[in-house]
Each structure stands twice: as C-alpha cells, then as structure tokens.
C-alpha cells in the first residue's frame, strides 16, 4: 500500500514546542525522531526515507544506541524533516527562503581593475579549441605517458598542500584530453597506459569533489574511474577507487555501504597477482573505519590487526603502485588512532594520533589540519580541555592554508563540542583565535 501523502513540513506547534527546541539545540536526534513520530505521525521508515538513512540506523538512534554527529547527516535531517537551520545550529537552508524573496545578484562592478579581463575576448572559443586539437599532431610516445604520470603526481602534491578547488579545472581538462586520445587507434601498450592515466585523473577529480563534500559529483567521477580501470582489468586500481567510495560512505554515515564497498575492494585486490602488502594494509584500515562507524569493536580491532600484519610484510622491492605510496608508517599509525577514536576509545587513539602528527610532513596542510582536529577531539573526550584547545589552535594555521570543506566540517564539530566549556579561558582563547582567522574571510568556517 503506498504511503499516504503528507506535508514535508513539521507542524508549527511542534517546531515551537520548548521540548522540540531543546532537543534540536542539543541535537538529541533520539528525542527529535520520537517527537516527529508521536506529534507529526512521521514513523521511523518515513524518517529514514526522507533523511537518506537506513531504517535500522533510525531505530538505533531512537533507542539511544547510536548518536548522529556528522554535519552531512545533520543537514540531511534538517532538509528531510524541514527543521529550520537555526534550530540545529546550521545556516539558513535554501528551502526556508521563498523563491519570491531570493536575492538577485547585483551586476558586477565595472570600475577599473588591475587586469583588463576584456583582453580574454581575444582567446579562441571552446569549439575552435576542439578543432585545433583534432588538427594537431597527436603521436604518442612513452615519454608523453611519463609526462602525464608526472603531472598527476604533481596534482596530488598540490592537492595536499592547497586543496582541490582551484586544481579541479586543470585536472578535468587533462582528463578530457586523455579521453580524446583514447578515441584514436593506438597500440595496446599505449592504449592501456592511457586508460590507466584517465582512471587516475577521474579518481583525482572525484576526490576533489569528495573533499568539497559534493558527494554526487564525487560518486560520478569515481564510477567513471571504475569503468576505465575495468577496461584494462586493473584490479588493484579498481580496489583503490572502491576504497575511496567506502571512505565517502563513512563520511555520509552509511557504514553498511562503506563495509560493502571495502569488501568488494578487498575481493578485487586479492584477485590480482600483483597486489602488494601495502595495498592490502590500506584496504584493511578502510575496513576498520567502516566497522568502527558501525560500533563493532571486535571487527574493528581485527581489521586493525590485519592492517598491521600486512604492513609488516612490506618489502623495499615490492612493486607498489604510485597511488599507494602515501600509505606509509605515520599514515598507518594515525589511521589506527582514528579508528580507535571512531569507537570512542580516546585513551588508545590520542598517543597514536599525536605520534603520527609529529612525523607528518609540514607541507601536507590538509593532513596536518585533519589529524590535529582528530587529536583535539580525543583530548577533549579524555577531559584534557587545555590540551585540546591548544591543539585546535595549532590546527587553524594549516586549516586556513587549504581549501577543504571536510576540514571545515571537522572544525565545526570541534567548535560545537566546546559548547559546555565556552567560558573556560582556553576555550575563549581558541574562539578568539578563530575570530582572528575569520577576519581573513576563510570561506565556510563556523561563526563563533
């Protein structure tokens, strides 16, 4: 029997009820879901459908067995149940403003500028570019493939240092260029090389969208990368892309999907003769993230142990793919700490994350910011308020150096966890430093 049609809006009386307001301010979703069921007739299955959650997850929340902390999930609940953003500590949602009241952007200011943008009129249009590309000599050589691989390595380095927002147009442009080369007849080795490069460029594009929390776009490019890798039966790289999709599902609070995707990744890797221990270690650690998000302690610890076992078998002679070399010892250690942190095992997590952070390369701004906020979170869970705030203050510098909405999300979560300690001197010092950073107009950062 089809679900009866109901308004997406919660009753005004419920949204103005002190009990509902208090539950929203505390982000007590167990209470919110119960009130939605009792007062608005929105049952768990309907909540799950509207908020893109599984019915079992909604049931766990209602019974108090699980908390929902990820900002993406909070935003989905706000939109799905039509809870105004301010009640949940979010920015005003797009559906809250009637179309007739939306602001029309002003015409750009046409005063003098330091660069005459009108000079770009002299550039050929995109269609002419395409014609010129067809007419150009496109002989492919091994050195050209090496140059393309080198550019990908450079893209990843710059992504770590600055984020992928400004990098993405160049990556997409090169991806289209390589796809164009694939449309021509090539010898098998060259064609396979192009497929490999296109797959890596598609994965990198997907990663930049994932880091920007634009998950639908990320999934589209990850899927494209899977198709390109499958065309040349590159099972290791297929496993790599599936692992990326698993991590995204973890961020979207879809641990069931995350576990299924990483299990498929491990199947692909085990089916490839050339799979190295480093790749297997990375995949086992991704598996631990999915189990930790599900709250499964035994399976998480088993996956962590498997990751360390594989890592211990790494040899300098292993033919590791270039995309796997990032998974070094500090990365193994910090991911182990994060897996424990996801389980709420802060005492185990803190020393591991701190050790890895001390050894992390200074130029990896996003990694340092990301891991520092995780460290601050575990320190706060252990009651070390002063240390947590000092760690978070240190994290603001690398966080400001990189464009990453994921980092913004972790910063926002830490800021919200400080709510009970707002009047403490160290918390006030962190907020003061955050205000200084905001004066530099860091986009998307939470407003104190």
Secondary structure, DSSP 4 states (H G I P E B T S, - for coil): -PPPP--SSPPHHHHT-HHHHHHHHTT-HHHHHHHHHHHH---HHHHHHHHT--HHHHHHHHTTS-----HHHHHHHHHHHT--GGGGT-PPPGGGS-GGGPPPPPPPP-S--SS-GGGGGGSPPHHHHHHHHHHS-----HHHHHHHHHHHHHHHHHHHHHBSTTTHHHHHHHHHHHHHHHTS---HHHHHHHHHHHHHHHHHHHHHHHHTT-HHHHHHHHHHHHHHHHHTT-HHHHHHHHHHHHHHHHHTT-HHHHHHHHHHHHHHHHT-TT--HHHHHHHHHHHHHHHHHHT-HHHHHHHHHHHHHHHTT--TT----GGGTT--HHHHHHHHHHHHHHTT-HHHHHHHHHHHHHHS-TT-HHHHHHHHHHHHHHHHHTT-HHHHHHHHHHHHHHHHHSB-HHHHHHHHHHHHHTGGGTTSHHHHHHHHHHHHHHTT--TTPPP-
